[in-house]
Amino acid sequence: PKTKDGKKWEQCVLYPTGSSNDTLINCPNGWVYDQSIFGYTYTEEANLVCASKPKQSWIATLMQCSCFALLIIGTFADRFGRKTTASFVTIFLFLTCLITQIIMQWIPMTVEMKFALLLLNQFASGLSTAAFSLIFILVLELTSSSHTSVAGNVALVSFTIGECIVTLFAYLAKDWQILKWANTAFIGLVIPYLYFMPESPLYIYSKRQYVQLERLLRRIATTNKRKEEDWYPVYQEFLKNQSSKLLHVNELTFSQKAHRIVTHRPTVVKLLTSALIGFTTLMLYIKISYGLAEMSISPYLGILIGAAVEAAGYITGSLLISTRLARKGSFILMATLTIISVVLIPIILKHSPIATVFIAQFGKFAISGTIIVSWIYVPELFPTSIRGSANGFFIAFSRIGAIIAPIINASTSNEYLPYTFYVPAGLTVIVVLLTLFLPETRCKGMDDEEDYAIN
């Protein structure tokens, strides 16, 4: 039979004798898969089609859900250090992926058992975002406040280069398990560097470990070919000027820190606004990318074009925050351009599909610029002592937006599809208005401490 719209043949059921008077049955002889684009996929191996098709979304969703672990991992980064936590997460995800792939590749098992192992593998793979966010914080804290835009830009543009490399792996492999091995091997190459990676000086300073801080600063100065007299007198004067409160205050317990944060209204407002920023920006990013994925070109080429547009957005955003617009102005400008693009897409789609593609690409450029500004701006809003936890809160809520966007797209009929653009655009307007109440951080050092006495 044909589908309900009468345009295509039904792929999941058939009439046993060819007569429309018969009762429909499931296809008894399995399915034939088109391997010309993606090659041999897990969908083909496990027949995740028809009644089993929802399991495809489990695989993608679980990868996004692993970022909720940042709610815990972020607090570990504040307690044990950026380097220690990032190293642990990276090694854990590498070993988990390695072990599960060995089992899936060479140990015979049922389809259900392999599916469960793949879900575990996907969850571990999703921790790469957690590791990246920790490294991103470390990069910002290793950089002076006047150069955080450059550091953030390098980190996120490198992310788009990684997208291109994974796309190349997928194009060459044409087999889901070979692609998994290539990605895991790529992660393994990073592990030796973890030993040489420095800890954040700001984290060490916040813990008042001054001997270790001096050792690290000397190592950084040596690497940058700075003489002792160029920095050490300044460092000594810096320590001498520290308040007695900072030098002698007792370390608070976790519960005391949590109570101080949740009872401090400015911090709570910044946390909630940051969560909404993360939710909205990533939901729009996925929404726009979801539409671009349906372009009638090679998906590999589509990803490469998207990565180039994304990199251009990151570079533009990082340049803007160094101008008079600073963090808030740059975020508001790029978010406004995103709103305009998202509102125009369903309007122009009715008249010109080609123009819609260009508007959507501009929308991806704008949302990418918005994202890089938010990724730099949000960590700067919080003191070093809670920056990892606050950033974990920000990233975790952004993943909720990433999960919701494709679900809304898949469950909305064409009649109401424009509303899936207008509602996120309206939410972004609210985010822009809330951003007006946040402080500017351009001239604020990342070592500044929050005054919890002001509420």
N, C-alpha and C positions, 0 to 999 in steps of 0.2 A: 504493500500500500504506500501511498504518499503521505508526507507529513501534513499537519493541520493546515499550513498555509498553501499546500498543493504545489509547492515549487520543487521539492526534493523527494527522493525516495527514502522511505523509512529504513534505517540501518539496523534496528534492533529486533524487529519482528517480521514475520512473513506468513502467507497463507500456505498451508502444507501441500495443497493440490493446485494452487494457482487460482482458485476460485474465490472471489470476494465474499462468497456466502460462507466460507469456512471460518473457523475460529482462529484468531491470530495466535501464533506460538513464537517462542524465542528461537533465534537462529540456531539450529541444531549442530551445524558443522563449524562453528567458530567464525572468525573474521579474518579478512586479509587486510594487512596494514600497508600504508604508503610509506616506504622508507627513503624516498627520494630527497627529503629535506632534513629530517632529524635522525635518520638511521634507525637503529634498534633501540627502542625506548623501554622503560619499565612498564609503561602503559600496555605495550604489546606483550611483554613477558608475562604480566599478571592479568591481562585482559581487563584493564580498568576502563571498560566502556559499558554503555547501557546502564543496567542496574548497579554496576560497580563503579560508575563514573564519579560519584561523590568522593570516593577515596582519593582521587587526584587532588582535590582541594585539601584533604587532610595533610598530604605531604608538604604542600606549600604553606599551609597555615601553621603547622608545627614548627617550621623553620622560623616564622615570624614570632611565634610564642616564646621561643627560647630567649628573646630579648627581655622578657619579663624578669629573667634571672638577674638583670642589671639592678633591680630594686635591692637585691642582696649584694651582688658583686660591687656595686657602687660604694656601699658602706664598708666593704672589705678594703677597697682602694683608699678610703679615708683612714682606715685603721692600720693597715699593714703596708701601705705604699702603692704607688702606681705601677712601678716596675714589678714588684713581687706578684701583685694580683694579675696584671696583664700576662706575665710569664706563666702563671698557674693556669689561667683560662686557655691560653694558646696551646700549652702542652696537653691539657685535658682534652681539648677538641681534636687535636692531632691524633692522640692515642685512641680516643673513642672512634673516630672515623677509620683509623687504620685497622683496629680490631674487628669492627663490624663489617668492613669491606672484605677482610680475609675470610670471615665466616660465610658471608653471602656468596663469595666467589668460589670457594673450594669445598664447603661442607654441604652435602645434600640435605634439603629440608623442604617442608611444605610451603606453598605460596603464602599462606597466612603468617608463618614464622618469618619468612623473608620480608614480608611487608612490615612486621613489627620491628625487625632490625633496621629496615630502611627508615622508619619513623625515628628511631633512636639516632641514626646517622644524621638525619635531617636536623634534628634538635641540636645535636652537637655542632653541625655546620653553621647553624644560625648564631652560635656563640661567637662567630667571627666578627659580627657586628659589635658585640660586647667588647671584644678585644680591641677592635678598631676605635671605639669610643674612648677606651682607657688610654690608648696610645695617643689619641687626639688631644686629650687633656694634658698628657705628659708633654707633648710637643708645645702646646700653648704655654705651659709652665716653665719650659726650658728657654722660652723666648722672651725678650723684653717686651713691655706693653706696646711699644711703638712698632713692633714687627710681628704682632700676632696675626695680622691680616695675611702677611706673606706665608707664615707658617701654616695657617689654616688652609690657604689656597693650595699650597704644595700637597698637603695631606689629602684634600678632597679631589684635586686633579689626579693624584696618584690612584685614587679610588676608581675614577673613570678609565684609567689605563688598565687597572685590574679587570674592569668589565670587558674591555677589548681583548685581553689575554684569555679570559674564560670563554669568550665567544669564539676565539681562534681554536681553543682546545675542543670546543663542541663541534666546530666545523670539521676539524681533522679527525676527531674520534669517531663520530657517528655511532657511538655505542655508549649507553648510559653508565656502565661500569668502568669503561676505560676513562670516561670523563671524570668520574668520581676519583679514580686513581691519580689522574693528572692534577686535579685540584688539591688532593691530599699531599701529593709530592711537593707541590708549590708551597703549601703551608709548612711542610717539613724543612724547606730551605731557609725559612725565617728563624727557626728555633735556635741555631747556633748564635745568631746575633743577640738573642735575649740576654746572654751572659755579659755582653759588652755594653748593652743599653744602660744609660745612666738613670739614676733615680731623679725624681723631681726635686730641685733645690727648694722650691716653695713648700713642698710637703715636709722635707727634713727640717726646714726652718719652723714650720708650724708645730712640729714635735719637739722643738728646742734642742735638737741634736747638733750642737754647734761644732763639735770636733769633726763629725762626719760631713757637715756642711762645708767646712773649710777645706777638707780633703777633696770634695767634689768640685768646689769652685776652682781649686788649684788645677785639677785635672782639665776642667773646661778652659781655663786660661792657657794652659800648656797647648791644648789642641788648637786654640785660636791664636797661638803664638803671641800671647800677651806677657809682658814682663811682670815680675812680682810687684814692682813699684806702681804699676798701672792700676792695680785693683786692691792689693792687700791693705794699704792705709785706709782706703774708702770702706773696706769691709770692717776693719777695726772700729772706725768711727761709727759705722752703722750699728754694730753691736753695743757700743758705748751709749748710743742714744735710745736704745730700747727701754721702754718703760719698765719699772719694777714689777708692774702687774703682769706683763707678758713673760718676764724672766722667772717669776716665782709662783705663778698661779698653778694650782693643782690640776692634774688631768681629770676631766669629768668622766663619769661612767657613761655607758651607752644610753641608759634610761634617762640620765640627767641631761645629756645632749638632746635627746629626742624631745623631752619635756620643754627644754628651753626653745627649741625650734618651733614646735606646734603652738606655743603660747606667745610667740613673737609675731605680731600681725604683719609687719612688712615682709618678713621671710615667707610666711604662709601665702601672702598675695603673690609674691614673685614665683613661688613654687607652682601655684595653681595656674597662673598666667603662662608660665613656661610649659606646663603640661598641655594647655590648650594650643599653644603655638606649635608644639611638636605634633600633636594629634592632627591639627588642620593642615600643616604644611606637607606632611607625608601622605595624608589622604589625598590631597590635590596632586601630589607628585605621582602617586599610583594611578589616580583617575586619568590624568593626562597621558601617562605612559601606556595605560591599558588601551586607550583609544588609538594611540600611534602604533601599537602592536598589530592592529587590524588593517594597516596599510597594505595595499596589494603589491608588496615588494618582498624580496627575500628577508626572512626574519633576522638573519645574520647581519645583512646590510642595515636593516632597521635599527638594530642594537648599536651598531657602529656610528650611525648618524646621530642617534639619540645621545650616545656618549660624547660625541663632539659638541653637540648643542649644550649638553650638561656642563662640560668643561668650560665652555664660553660663559655660561651663567655663573659658575664658580669664580672665574677670573674677574668678571665684571663686578660681582658682589664684593669680592675682596678689595678691589680698587676703590669702590664707592665708600667703604667704611673708613678709608684713609683720607677722605675729603671732608669738607665742612658738614656733610650730611651725617657723618659719624655712624654709630651703630643704629640708633633709633630711626634716623632719617632714611638710611639705606634700606632697612627692613621695611619701613612703610612704603617707600618708593617701589621696591621689587614686589611686595605683596599687592600693591595697587595694580601694577602691570599684570600680575597673575589674575586678579579679579576680572579685569577687563577682558583678558584672553578667554577665561573660562565662561564668561557670560556670552561672548561672541560666538563661541564654537557651535552651540545648538542652533543659533540664528542663521549663521552662514552655511551650515551643513545642508539646509534645505535648498540652497541656491547654487553652491559651488563646492563639491568635495575637495577639489585641489586647493582652493583658498582655505578650506578648513584645516588641511594638513599643515599649511604654513602658519596659520594662527595657533594650531596645537603645538607646533615646534617652538614658536615664540613663547607660548605658555610654559613649555618645559624649560626654556631658557630663563624665564622670569622666576619660576618656582625654584629652580636650581640656585639662582642668585639669592632668593629668600632663605633657602636652607643654609647656605654657607654663612650668611649673616647671623642666623639664629644659632648655628652651632658654635660660633665665636662669641656671640652676645650673651647667651644663656650662662655658660661657665663663668663669664666675667661678673655676672650678677651676684655670685655667691662667694663667700670666703673660702680659703684653701681647706679649712677643717671639715667643710661639708660639701665641697665642690663635686667630689665623686658621687656622693649620694644624690645630690640635686640633679646632676647630669644623667644619672641612671634613671631617675624619676621622669625626666624630660624624654629620654630615648624610649623608655618603656611605654609611655603614653603615645608616642609617635607611632609605635608598632600597632596599637589599637586602630589607628587611622588606616594603616597599611592593610590590616585584616578586613576592616569594614568596607573599604572602597570596592574591591572586586565582588564582594557578596551583594552589595547594593546594585552593582551593574548587572550581575547575573539574574537577580530576582525582580528586576524592573522591566516592564513591558515597554516596547518602543513608544507607546503613546505617552508615557510619563517619563521618558528618558531625559528630556530637557531639565526636569526638576533635579536630576542627579548632578547637574552642573550648577543650577541656581542656588541650591541649599548650601553646598560647600562655599560658594562665592559669598553668600550672606554670612556664613560663619567666619570667613576670613575678614569681612568688614568689622565684625565684633572684635576679632583678634587685633586688628589695626588700632581700633579705639582703645582697647585695654593697654596696648603697648605705649600709648601716650602717657600713661601713669607710671611707667617703669623709669628708673633712673638711667641717665646716659653713663656709659662706662669707658668712653674713649680715653679720657685722661685719668682713669682710675687704675691704680696698680693692682695686679692680681694677688698681691700679698696683703692688701688691706683687710682688716678684721671687721666683722660686723659688730656694731654697738648694740648689744641686746638690751641695754638699759632704756633705749629709745623705742617706744612701742606706740 
